[in-house]
């Protein structure tokens, strides 16, 4: 019998963070996401990677 449902992700995102940001930052984040067609989580992950790459 074939498997039903979503295929398994190669790198599942199982760690959750809860953060508080001000309204201006939220507006900038939303604008960035709309402009680039991505979700907030992806934008935040990209930001983290940019910070880590900057240290090198």
Number of C-alpha atoms within 10 A of each C-alpha: 3 4 6 6 6 6 7 7 7 6 6 7 7 5 5 6 4 4 5 6 7 7 9 9 10 13 11 11 16 16 12 15 17 12 9 10 10 12 13 15 10 11 17 13 11 12 12 12 11 11 11 10 9 8 6 5
